[in-house]
Amino acid sequence: MDLNIRACVTDLETSRLHLRRFQSGDEDALFREYCGDAESSKYLQREVHSNIDQTKKMLDAWCNIRWSDKSPGFAWVISYRETNMAIGIFLICFEGGTCEIHFGIGRRFWGKGLMTEAAGAGLLFLEQSGCFERIWTACDIENIGAHRVLAKLGLQQEALLEKWFVLPSFGDKARDCFRFSRVYS
C-alpha cells in the first residue's frame, strides 16, 4: 500500500474542537491539564511530566517535527476552537497498512464527549486518507473511559493481550490490555 499520509496531514475541526500542530504556549496548558496531572496520565506508557520543559519537548517532537519528517507517526494537539486552549493529544503511529492510535485529554474535560469528538475527527481523516487497512489501539483493561470512547467510534474489542505494556503509574510489572481495532476493505 502506498503510504502517502504525509502529503495530506492537515488541521481538523469539529463543532467544538480544533486538532492542529503544536503552537507556542500549548506546553503550559497541556502540562497543567494533562501531561503533568497524575490522574490524566494514569494509563499512559510514560511517567507523569514533572516540568513544562518535558511537555514542550514531547509536543515539539510529536506535534511539530514529526508533521514533516519521515518518522512513522505524528500527533495533533486537541484544542478548543473558541479559545484555542490545548486540552489533549491524538497520536498516530503507522507501519505499512496499519495505524496505531493513542489519545487523551485532561480530566477536567472528561465526560463531555470531547474525546469522542476529537478521536472521531482523527479516525475520519485516517479513513478518508485511504492509506490504512487497519486502525488499532491497545488499552489497559481497567481504562473503562477509553473503552467507551473506542466502542462509540466503532472499534471492536478483539483480544486480551496479556502482560502487554508497562504503565509507570502502576509500577514496573507489565499489564494486560484489550486490543481494539477497525478494519477497512
N, C-alpha and C positions, 0 to 999 in steps of 0.2 A: 504494500500500500504506500502510495506517495504521501509522505507526511509533510504537508506544507502549511502547518498550523501557524508558523511564524508570520507568514505573509498576511494572515487575516486577524492577528491579535489586535484588539481594539478595546476601548471603553464600552461598558454595557450600562444600560439604565433600566430601572423598573419604576413603578409608580412612586416608591419612597427612597430608593437606593441608587447609588452610583458605584459600579465596580470599575476601578481605574488603577493606573500606575501610581506608585509612591510619589507623594509630594512632601516637601519640607514642612515639618510640623506634625505630620502623621505619627511620628515616633512618640510624641508627648501623649497624645490621646490613646494610642494603642498600648503603650507601656502602662498607663494608668488604668485603662479599662479592660485589657485583655492579656497582654504578654507578661505583665508584672503582677497579675492577680492570680493567687494560688487556686481559687475555685474555677476560674475560667480556663486555667492551664492544666487542670487535673488530669484530663485524658490525652494529653499531648506527649509525644516522644521526645520532649526536650524539658529541661529544667525551667522553672519559673524565672523570668528575667529579673535580675537584681538591680539593673540600672538601665537608663534610657539608651545608653550607647549600644547595649546588646540588641535592643529592639531596632534601633536605627540601622545597624549593620545587617540584621536579618531582612528588614524591609528593603534596604538598598539592593541586596543580593537578589531576593526573590521577586520583588515588585518593581524593579527598575532595570538592573543589569541583565537579568535573565529574559527580559522582554525582547532583547535584540541579539544576545549571544547564541551560541549553539548548545547551551545546556538543555537537557531533556526535561524541561519544566519551567514554570513561572507561576506567579500568583497575582491576584488582584487585591487591592485594598478595597474593603467594603466601607462605603461612607454614606451618610445621609445626604440626599440630594439638596435639600433646602439649606443645610448648614455646612456641608462638606466635611463634617466631623467624622474621622475614621473610627469605626466600631469593630472591625474584624478583618478576616483574611479568607480568601478562597484560593486554594493552591492546587495545581495540577502537575503531575509527572507523567511523561509518556515514553513509550518504547514500542516501536512498530505500530500495530493497530490497536494497542491497549493504552488506556489512560487511567491513572490512579488519581483520585481526588481526595482532598482534605479541606476542612473548613472549621471556622469558629468565630464567635463574636463574644464580646464582653457580657458578663452575666446580667448587668443592668438592662440589657436588651433582649434577654431570653423571654420566651412566652408571648411574643408579639408577632410571630410569623415572619420576622425579618430574615432569619437564616434560611428558611424555606424559600423565601422570595429571592434572596441572593443566589443560593445554590441552584434554584430553578433557572435563573438567567444564565448562570455559568454552564449548566448542562445543556440548555438550548443552544448556546453558542457552540459547544463541543459537538453536539449532534449535527447542527447545520454545517459545520466545517467539513463533514464527510470524511474526516481523517481517521476515525476510530470505529472499530468493530465492537469494542467492549469498553465500558467505563465501570470502574470498580473502586471499592474502598474497604479497608479493614477497620472495624470499630470495636472497642472494648465491650465485653459482654454486659458490663454494668452501665454503659453510657446510653441510657434509655432515651434521653432527649435527642441524641443523634440518630438512634434507631427510628424514631418517629419522623424526623425530617427525611431520612432516606426512603422510608416507606411512602411518604406523601409525594416524593419525587419519582416514584415508580421503580426504584431499585429493589431487587428481590434479595432476601436473605438466602444465601447459597449454602454456606458451610460454616462449621465451627473450626477455627484454626487454633489448635492447642499450642500454648506457650509461644505465641506469635511475635509479641514485641514487649519491650520493657518500657514502662511508664514511670519516670523518676518519682512522681508523687506517691507511688505505691511501693517504692523500694527497688531492689535490683533483680527481682525474680521476673522472668517472662510471664506474661499474662495471656489468657485466652481472649479471643475476639471472634466476632462474626464477620464473614466476608459478604458484602452486598454488591450486586452488580446489575447492569443493564446491558443487554446485547442488542446490537443493531445488525440487520442483514443487508 
